[in-house]
Amino acid sequence: MARLDGDTSNELFEVLAEWNTYLEHRKSDDFPVPPCP
């Protein structure tokens, strides 16, 4: 398993935050939201 440095860690955190926002919107809407590319 590769070790994560600070920059990689921050990028992963941002991706997780974006997915969390996406899932929250999708859960609160009656129609599916297309995922970001």
mmCIF entry with sequence, helices, sheets and N, C-alpha, C, O atoms, coordinates in Angstrom:
data_MODEL
# 
_entry.id   MODEL 
# 
_entity.id                         1 
_entity.type                       polymer 
_entity.pdbx_number_of_molecules   1 
# 
_entity_poly.entity_id                      1 
_entity_poly.type                           'polypeptide(L)' 
_entity_poly.nstd_linkage                   no 
_entity_poly.nstd_monomer                   no 
_entity_poly.pdbx_seq_one_letter_code       MARLDGDTSNELFEVLAEWNTYLEHRKSDDFPVPPCP 
_entity_poly.pdbx_seq_one_letter_code_can   MARLDGDTSNELFEVLAEWNTYLEHRKSDDFPVPPCP 
_entity_poly.pdbx_strand_id                 A 
# 
loop_
_entity_poly_seq.entity_id 
_entity_poly_seq.num 
_entity_poly_seq.mon_id 
_entity_poly_seq.hetero 
1 1  MET n 
1 2  ALA n 
1 3  ARG n 
1 4  LEU n 
1 5  ASP n 
1 6  GLY n 
1 7  ASP n 
1 8  THR n 
1 9  SER n 
1 10 ASN n 
1 11 GLU n 
1 12 LEU n 
1 13 PHE n 
1 14 GLU n 
1 15 VAL n 
1 16 LEU n 
1 17 ALA n 
1 18 GLU n 
1 19 TRP n 
1 20 ASN n 
1 21 THR n 
1 22 TYR n 
1 23 LEU n 
1 24 GLU n 
1 25 HIS n 
1 26 ARG n 
1 27 LYS n 
1 28 SER n 
1 29 ASP n 
1 30 ASP n 
1 31 PHE n 
1 32 PRO n 
1 33 VAL n 
1 34 PRO n 
1 35 PRO n 
1 36 CYS n 
1 37 PRO n 
# 
_struct_asym.id          A 
_struct_asym.entity_id   1 
# 
_struct_conf.conf_type_id            HELX_P 
_struct_conf.id                      HELX_P1 
_struct_conf.pdbx_PDB_helix_id       AA1 
_struct_conf.beg_label_comp_id       GLY 
_struct_conf.beg_label_asym_id       A 
_struct_conf.beg_label_seq_id        6 
_struct_conf.pdbx_beg_PDB_ins_code   ? 
_struct_conf.end_label_comp_id       SER 
_struct_conf.end_label_asym_id       A 
_struct_conf.end_label_seq_id        28 
_struct_conf.pdbx_end_PDB_ins_code   ? 
_struct_conf.beg_auth_comp_id        GLY 
_struct_conf.beg_auth_asym_id        A 
_struct_conf.beg_auth_seq_id         6 
_struct_conf.end_auth_comp_id        SER 
_struct_conf.end_auth_asym_id        A 
_struct_conf.end_auth_seq_id         28 
_struct_conf.pdbx_PDB_helix_class    1 
_struct_conf.details                 ? 
_struct_conf.pdbx_PDB_helix_length   23 
# 
_struct_conf_type.id          HELX_P 
_struct_conf_type.criteria    ? 
_struct_conf_type.reference   ? 
# 
loop_
_atom_site.group_PDB 
_atom_site.id 
_atom_site.type_symbol 
_atom_site.label_atom_id 
_atom_site.label_alt_id 
_atom_site.label_comp_id 
_atom_site.label_asym_id 
_atom_site.label_entity_id 
_atom_site.label_seq_id 
_atom_site.pdbx_PDB_ins_code 
_atom_site.Cartn_x 
_atom_site.Cartn_y 
_atom_site.Cartn_z 
_atom_site.occupancy 
_atom_site.B_iso_or_equiv 
_atom_site.pdbx_formal_charge 
_atom_site.auth_seq_id 
_atom_site.auth_comp_id 
_atom_site.auth_asym_id 
_atom_site.auth_atom_id 
_atom_site.pdbx_PDB_model_num 
ATOM 1   N N  . MET A 1 1  ? 0.856   -1.199 0.000   1.00 0.00 ? 1  MET A N  1 
ATOM 2   C CA . MET A 1 1  ? 0.000   0.000  0.000   1.00 0.00 ? 1  MET A CA 1 
ATOM 3   C C  . MET A 1 1  ? 0.890   1.248  0.000   1.00 0.00 ? 1  MET A C  1 
ATOM 4   O O  . MET A 1 1  ? 1.832   1.354  0.785   1.00 0.00 ? 1  MET A O  1 
ATOM 5   N N  . ALA A 1 2  ? 0.580   2.162  -0.874  1.00 0.00 ? 2  ALA A N  1 
ATOM 6   C CA . ALA A 1 2  ? 1.396   3.373  -0.995  1.00 0.00 ? 2  ALA A CA 1 
ATOM 7   C C  . ALA A 1 2  ? 1.155   4.304  0.190   1.00 0.00 ? 2  ALA A C  1 
ATOM 8   O O  . ALA A 1 2  ? 0.047   4.406  0.715   1.00 0.00 ? 2  ALA A O  1 
ATOM 9   N N  . ARG A 1 3  ? 2.218   4.971  0.587   1.00 0.00 ? 3  ARG A N  1 
ATOM 10  C CA . ARG A 1 3  ? 2.083   5.950  1.668   1.00 0.00 ? 3  ARG A CA 1 
ATOM 11  C C  . ARG A 1 3  ? 1.554   7.255  1.097   1.00 0.00 ? 3  ARG A C  1 
ATOM 12  O O  . ARG A 1 3  ? 1.922   7.659  -0.006  1.00 0.00 ? 3  ARG A O  1 
ATOM 13  N N  . LEU A 1 4  ? 0.700   7.901  1.847   1.00 0.00 ? 4  LEU A N  1 
ATOM 14  C CA . LEU A 1 4  ? 0.116   9.159  1.386   1.00 0.00 ? 4  LEU A CA 1 
ATOM 15  C C  . LEU A 1 4  ? 0.876   10.336 1.971   1.00 0.00 ? 4  LEU A C  1 
ATOM 16  O O  . LEU A 1 4  ? 1.113   10.408 3.176   1.00 0.00 ? 4  LEU A O  1 
ATOM 17  N N  . ASP A 1 5  ? 1.254   11.258 1.090   1.00 0.00 ? 5  ASP A N  1 
ATOM 18  C CA . ASP A 1 5  ? 1.868   12.478 1.610   1.00 0.00 ? 5  ASP A CA 1 
ATOM 19  C C  . ASP A 1 5  ? 0.765   13.512 1.840   1.00 0.00 ? 5  ASP A C  1 
ATOM 20  O O  . ASP A 1 5  ? -0.408  13.228 1.598   1.00 0.00 ? 5  ASP A O  1 
ATOM 21  N N  . GLY A 1 6  ? 1.126   14.691 2.298   1.00 0.00 ? 6  GLY A N  1 
ATOM 22  C CA . GLY A 1 6  ? 0.122   15.708 2.626   1.00 0.00 ? 6  GLY A CA 1 
ATOM 23  C C  . GLY A 1 6  ? -0.727  16.106 1.433   1.00 0.00 ? 6  GLY A C  1 
ATOM 24  O O  . GLY A 1 6  ? -1.945  16.241 1.553   1.00 0.00 ? 6  GLY A O  1 
ATOM 25  N N  . ASP A 1 7  ? -0.091  16.294 0.274   1.00 0.00 ? 7  ASP A N  1 
ATOM 26  C CA . ASP A 1 7  ? -0.837  16.742 -0.902  1.00 0.00 ? 7  ASP A CA 1 
ATOM 27  C C  . ASP A 1 7  ? -1.843  15.693 -1.349  1.00 0.00 ? 7  ASP A C  1 
ATOM 28  O O  . ASP A 1 7  ? -2.994  16.020 -1.637  1.00 0.00 ? 7  ASP A O  1 
ATOM 29  N N  . THR A 1 8  ? -1.417  14.433 -1.410  1.00 0.00 ? 8  THR A N  1 
ATOM 30  C CA . THR A 1 8  ? -2.320  13.363 -1.822  1.00 0.00 ? 8  THR A CA 1 
ATOM 31  C C  . THR A 1 8  ? -3.482  13.262 -0.845  1.00 0.00 ? 8  THR A C  1 
ATOM 32  O O  . THR A 1 8  ? -4.631  13.075 -1.245  1.00 0.00 ? 8  THR A O  1 
ATOM 33  N N  . SER A 1 9  ? -3.172  13.386 0.435   1.00 0.00 ? 9  SER A N  1 
ATOM 34  C CA . SER A 1 9  ? -4.185  13.314 1.471   1.00 0.00 ? 9  SER A CA 1 
ATOM 35  C C  . SER A 1 9  ? -5.227  14.418 1.276   1.00 0.00 ? 9  SER A C  1 
ATOM 36  O O  . SER A 1 9  ? -6.427  14.170 1.395   1.00 0.00 ? 9  SER A O  1 
ATOM 37  N N  . ASN A 1 10 ? -4.770  15.626 0.978   1.00 0.00 ? 10 ASN A N  1 
ATOM 38  C CA . ASN A 1 10 ? -5.691  16.742 0.771   1.00 0.00 ? 10 ASN A CA 1 
ATOM 39  C C  . ASN A 1 10 ? -6.568  16.511 -0.450  1.00 0.00 ? 10 ASN A C  1 
ATOM 40  O O  . ASN A 1 10 ? -7.758  16.826 -0.433  1.00 0.00 ? 10 ASN A O  1 
ATOM 41  N N  . GLU A 1 11 ? -5.977  15.957 -1.520  1.00 0.00 ? 11 GLU A N  1 
ATOM 42  C CA . GLU A 1 11 ? -6.759  15.706 -2.727  1.00 0.00 ? 11 GLU A CA 1 
ATOM 43  C C  . GLU A 1 11 ? -7.847  14.680 -2.447  1.00 0.00 ? 11 GLU A C  1 
ATOM 44  O O  . GLU A 1 11 ? -8.990  14.849 -2.871  1.00 0.00 ? 11 GLU A O  1 
ATOM 45  N N  . LEU A 1 12 ? -7.491  13.620 -1.736  1.00 0.00 ? 12 LEU A N  1 
ATOM 46  C CA . LEU A 1 12 ? -8.478  12.598 -1.405  1.00 0.00 ? 12 LEU A CA 1 
ATOM 47  C C  . LEU A 1 12 ? -9.587  13.187 -0.545  1.00 0.00 ? 12 LEU A C  1 
ATOM 48  O O  . LEU A 1 12 ? -10.761 12.868 -0.738  1.00 0.00 ? 12 LEU A O  1 
ATOM 49  N N  . PHE A 1 13 ? -9.222  14.041 0.403   1.00 0.00 ? 13 PHE A N  1 
ATOM 50  C CA . PHE A 1 13 ? -10.219 14.658 1.270   1.00 0.00 ? 13 PHE A CA 1 
ATOM 51  C C  . PHE A 1 13 ? -11.188 15.509 0.457   1.00 0.00 ? 13 PHE A C  1 
ATOM 52  O O  . PHE A 1 13 ? -12.393 15.499 0.704   1.00 0.00 ? 13 PHE A O  1 
ATOM 53  N N  . GLU A 1 14 ? -10.643 16.257 -0.529  1.00 0.00 ? 14 GLU A N  1 
ATOM 54  C CA . GLU A 1 14 ? -11.501 17.097 -1.364  1.00 0.00 ? 14 GLU A CA 1 
ATOM 55  C C  . GLU A 1 14 ? -12.458 16.240 -2.186  1.00 0.00 ? 14 GLU A C  1 
ATOM 56  O O  . GLU A 1 14 ? -13.633 16.580 -2.326  1.00 0.00 ? 14 GLU A O  1 
ATOM 57  N N  . VAL A 1 15 ? -11.959 15.130 -2.730  1.00 0.00 ? 15 VAL A N  1 
ATOM 58  C CA . VAL A 1 15 ? -12.812 14.233 -3.510  1.00 0.00 ? 15 VAL A CA 1 
ATOM 59  C C  . VAL A 1 15 ? -13.923 13.670 -2.629  1.00 0.00 ? 15 VAL A C  1 
ATOM 60  O O  . VAL A 1 15 ? -15.079 13.611 -3.046  1.00 0.00 ? 15 VAL A O  1 
ATOM 61  N N  . LEU A 1 16 ? -13.576 13.259 -1.418  1.00 0.00 ? 16 LEU A N  1 
ATOM 62  C CA . LEU A 1 16 ? -14.586 12.725 -0.508  1.00 0.00 ? 16 LEU A CA 1 
ATOM 63  C C  . LEU A 1 16 ? -15.621 13.785 -0.154  1.00 0.00 ? 16 LEU A C  1 
ATOM 64  O O  . LEU A 1 16 ? -16.810 13.486 -0.049  1.00 0.00 ? 16 LEU A O  1 
ATOM 65  N N  . ALA A 1 17 ? -15.170 15.024 0.030   1.00 0.00 ? 17 ALA A N  1 
ATOM 66  C CA . ALA A 1 17 ? -16.093 16.107 0.348   1.00 0.00 ? 17 ALA A CA 1 
ATOM 67  C C  . ALA A 1 17 ? -17.044 16.360 -0.821  1.00 0.00 ? 17 ALA A C  1 
ATOM 68  O O  . ALA A 1 17 ? -18.235 16.598 -0.622  1.00 0.00 ? 17 ALA A O  1 
ATOM 69  N N  . GLU A 1 18 ? -16.506 16.306 -2.046  1.00 0.00 ? 18 GLU A N  1 
ATOM 70  C CA . GLU A 1 18 ? -17.351 16.515 -3.222  1.00 0.00 ? 18 GLU A CA 1 
ATOM 71  C C  . GLU A 1 18 ? -18.384 15.402 -3.342  1.00 0.00 ? 18 GLU A C  1 
ATOM 72  O O  . GLU A 1 18 ? -19.549 15.670 -3.637  1.00 0.00 ? 18 GLU A O  1 
ATOM 73  N N  . TRP A 1 19 ? -17.969 14.148 -3.117  1.00 0.00 ? 19 TRP A N  1 
ATOM 74  C CA . TRP A 1 19 ? -18.897 13.027 -3.182  1.00 0.00 ? 19 TRP A CA 1 
ATOM 75  C C  . TRP A 1 19 ? -19.958 13.147 -2.091  1.00 0.00 ? 19 TRP A C  1 
ATOM 76  O O  . TRP A 1 19 ? -21.126 12.837 -2.323  1.00 0.00 ? 19 TRP A O  1 
ATOM 77  N N  . ASN A 1 20 ? -19.554 13.594 -0.905  1.00 0.00 ? 20 ASN A N  1 
ATOM 78  C CA . ASN A 1 20 ? -20.515 13.760 0.182   1.00 0.00 ? 20 ASN A CA 1 
ATOM 79  C C  . ASN A 1 20 ? -21.577 14.781 -0.204  1.00 0.00 ? 20 ASN A C  1 
ATOM 80  O O  . ASN A 1 20 ? -22.766 14.567 0.033   1.00 0.00 ? 20 ASN A O  1 
ATOM 81  N N  . THR A 1 21 ? -21.143 15.899 -0.803  1.00 0.00 ? 21 THR A N  1 
ATOM 82  C CA . THR A 1 21 ? -22.081 16.929 -1.256  1.00 0.00 ? 21 THR A CA 1 
ATOM 83  C C  . THR A 1 21 ? -22.996 16.369 -2.335  1.00 0.00 ? 21 THR A C  1 
ATOM 84  O O  . THR A 1 21 ? -24.207 16.593 -2.308  1.00 0.00 ? 21 THR A O  1 
ATOM 85  N N  . TYR A 1 22 ? -22.414 15.637 -3.287  1.00 0.00 ? 22 TYR A N  1 
ATOM 86  C CA . TYR A 1 22 ? -23.177 15.034 -4.383  1.00 0.00 ? 22 TYR A CA 1 
ATOM 87  C C  . TYR A 1 22 ? -24.238 14.080 -3.842  1.00 0.00 ? 22 TYR A C  1 
ATOM 88  O O  . TYR A 1 22 ? -25.388 14.111 -4.279  1.00 0.00 ? 22 TYR A O  1 
ATOM 89  N N  . LEU A 1 23 ? -23.851 13.240 -2.900  1.00 0.00 ? 23 LEU A N  1 
ATOM 90  C CA . LEU A 1 23 ? -24.797 12.281 -2.340  1.00 0.00 ? 23 LEU A CA 1 
ATOM 91  C C  . LEU A 1 23 ? -25.889 12.984 -1.543  1.00 0.00 ? 23 LEU A C  1 
ATOM 92  O O  . LEU A 1 23 ? -27.045 12.560 -1.571  1.00 0.00 ? 23 LEU A O  1 
ATOM 93  N N  . GLU A 1 24 ? -25.540 14.044 -0.838  1.00 0.00 ? 24 GLU A N  1 
ATOM 94  C CA . GLU A 1 24 ? -26.545 14.792 -0.075  1.00 0.00 ? 24 GLU A CA 1 
ATOM 95  C C  . GLU A 1 24 ? -27.568 15.418 -1.018  1.00 0.00 ? 24 GLU A C  1 
ATOM 96  O O  . GLU A 1 24 ? -28.768 15.368 -0.750  1.00 0.00 ? 24 GLU A O  1 
ATOM 97  N N  . HIS A 1 25 ? -27.101 16.008 -2.123  1.00 0.00 ? 25 HIS A N  1 
ATOM 98  C CA . HIS A 1 25 ? -28.019 16.604 -3.090  1.00 0.00 ? 25 HIS A CA 1 
ATOM 99  C C  . HIS A 1 25 ? -28.906 15.528 -3.704  1.00 0.00 ? 25 HIS A C  1 
ATOM 100 O O  . HIS A 1 25 ? -30.113 15.719 -3.852  1.00 0.00 ? 25 HIS A O  1 
ATOM 101 N N  . ARG A 1 26 ? -28.306 14.401 -4.059  1.00 0.00 ? 26 ARG A N  1 
ATOM 102 C CA . ARG A 1 26 ? -29.051 13.330 -4.704  1.00 0.00 ? 26 ARG A CA 1 
ATOM 103 C C  . ARG A 1 26 ? -30.117 12.776 -3.755  1.00 0.00 ? 26 ARG A C  1 
ATOM 104 O O  . ARG A 1 26 ? -31.217 12.422 -4.180  1.00 0.00 ? 26 ARG A O  1 
ATOM 105 N N  . LYS A 1 27 ? -29.778 12.707 -2.478  1.00 0.00 ? 27 LYS A N  1 
ATOM 106 C CA . LYS A 1 27 ? -30.708 12.169 -1.487  1.00 0.00 ? 27 LYS A CA 1 
ATOM 107 C C  . LYS A 1 27 ? -31.887 13.121 -1.279  1.00 0.00 ? 27 LYS A C  1 
ATOM 108 O O  . LYS A 1 27 ? -33.005 12.678 -1.014  1.00 0.00 ? 27 LYS A O  1 
ATOM 109 N N  . SER A 1 28 ? -31.638 14.426 -1.399  1.00 0.00 ? 28 SER A N  1 
ATOM 110 C CA . SER A 1 28 ? -32.677 15.413 -1.128  1.00 0.00 ? 28 SER A CA 1 
ATOM 111 C C  . SER A 1 28 ? -33.510 15.738 -2.366  1.00 0.00 ? 28 SER A C  1 
ATOM 112 O O  . SER A 1 28 ? -34.562 16.368 -2.257  1.00 0.00 ? 28 SER A O  1 
ATOM 113 N N  . ASP A 1 29 ? -33.039 15.306 -3.556  1.00 0.00 ? 29 ASP A N  1 
ATOM 114 C CA . ASP A 1 29 ? -33.788 15.591 -4.782  1.00 0.00 ? 29 ASP A CA 1 
ATOM 115 C C  . ASP A 1 29 ? -34.589 14.369 -5.220  1.00 0.00 ? 29 ASP A C  1 
ATOM 116 O O  . ASP A 1 29 ? -34.273 13.239 -4.849  1.00 0.00 ? 29 ASP A O  1 
ATOM 117 N N  . ASP A 1 30 ? -35.635 14.615 -6.016  1.00 0.00 ? 30 ASP A N  1 
ATOM 118 C CA . ASP A 1 30 ? -36.448 13.519 -6.522  1.00 0.00 ? 30 ASP A CA 1 
ATOM 119 C C  . ASP A 1 30 ? -35.897 12.966 -7.833  1.00 0.00 ? 30 ASP A C  1 
ATOM 120 O O  . ASP A 1 30 ? -36.381 11.946 -8.323  1.00 0.00 ? 30 ASP A O  1 
ATOM 121 N N  . PHE A 1 31 ? -34.898 13.621 -8.401  1.00 0.00 ? 31 PHE A N  1 
ATOM 122 C CA . PHE A 1 31 ? -34.306 13.157 -9.662  1.00 0.00 ? 31 PHE A CA 1 
ATOM 123 C C  . PHE A 1 31 ? -32.809 12.959 -9.484  1.00 0.00 ? 31 PHE A C  1 
ATOM 124 O O  . PHE A 1 31 ? -32.175 13.678 -8.712  1.00 0.00 ? 31 PHE A O  1 
ATOM 125 N N  . PRO A 1 32 ? -32.238 11.987 -10.193 1.00 0.00 ? 32 PRO A N  1 
ATOM 126 C CA . PRO A 1 32 ? -30.803 11.728 -10.055 1.00 0.00 ? 32 PRO A CA 1 
ATOM 127 C C  . PRO A 1 32 ? -29.963 12.853 -10.628 1.00 0.00 ? 32 PRO A C  1 
ATOM 128 O O  . PRO A 1 32 ? -30.301 13.422 -11.666 1.00 0.00 ? 32 PRO A O  1 
ATOM 129 N N  . VAL A 1 33 ? -28.879 13.169 -9.957  1.00 0.00 ? 33 VAL A N  1 
ATOM 130 C CA . VAL A 1 33 ? -27.964 14.207 -10.425 1.00 0.00 ? 33 VAL A CA 1 
ATOM 131 C C  . VAL A 1 33 ? -26.804 13.530 -11.144 1.00 0.00 ? 33 VAL A C  1 
ATOM 132 O O  . VAL A 1 33 ? -26.174 12.636 -10.577 1.00 0.00 ? 33 VAL A O  1 
ATOM 133 N N  . PRO A 1 34 ? -26.507 13.931 -12.372 1.00 0.00 ? 34 PRO A N  1 
ATOM 134 C CA . PRO A 1 34 ? -25.392 13.297 -13.083 1.00 0.00 ? 34 PRO A CA 1 
ATOM 135 C C  . PRO A 1 34 ? -24.074 13.578 -12.374 1.00 0.00 ? 34 PRO A C  1 
ATOM 136 O O  . PRO A 1 34 ? -23.829 14.708 -11.951 1.00 0.00 ? 34 PRO A O  1 
ATOM 137 N N  . PRO A 1 35 ? -23.225 12.569 -12.238 1.00 0.00 ? 35 PRO A N  1 
ATOM 138 C CA . PRO A 1 35 ? -21.941 12.760 -11.563 1.00 0.00 ? 35 PRO A CA 1 
ATOM 139 C C  . PRO A 1 35 ? -21.014 13.650 -12.363 1.00 0.00 ? 35 PRO A C  1 
ATOM 140 O O  . PRO A 1 35 ? -21.095 13.698 -13.591 1.00 0.00 ? 35 PRO A O  1 
ATOM 141 N N  . CYS A 1 36 ? -20.138 14.353 -11.675 1.00 0.00 ? 36 CYS A N  1 
ATOM 142 C CA . CYS A 1 36 ? -19.173 15.212 -12.356 1.00 0.00 ? 36 CYS A CA 1 
ATOM 143 C C  . CYS A 1 36 ? -18.119 14.348 -13.039 1.00 0.00 ? 36 CYS A C  1 
ATOM 144 O O  . CYS A 1 36 ? -17.757 13.294 -12.516 1.00 0.00 ? 36 CYS A O  1 
ATOM 145 N N  . PRO A 1 37 ? -17.628 14.768 -14.180 1.00 0.00 ? 37 PRO A N  1 
ATOM 146 C CA . PRO A 1 37 ? -16.611 13.995 -14.891 1.00 0.00 ? 37 PRO A CA 1 
ATOM 147 C C  . PRO A 1 37 ? -15.291 13.964 -14.121 1.00 0.00 ? 37 PRO A C  1 
ATOM 148 O O  . PRO A 1 37 ? -14.324 13.355 -14.578 1.00 0.00 ? 37 PRO A O  1 
# 
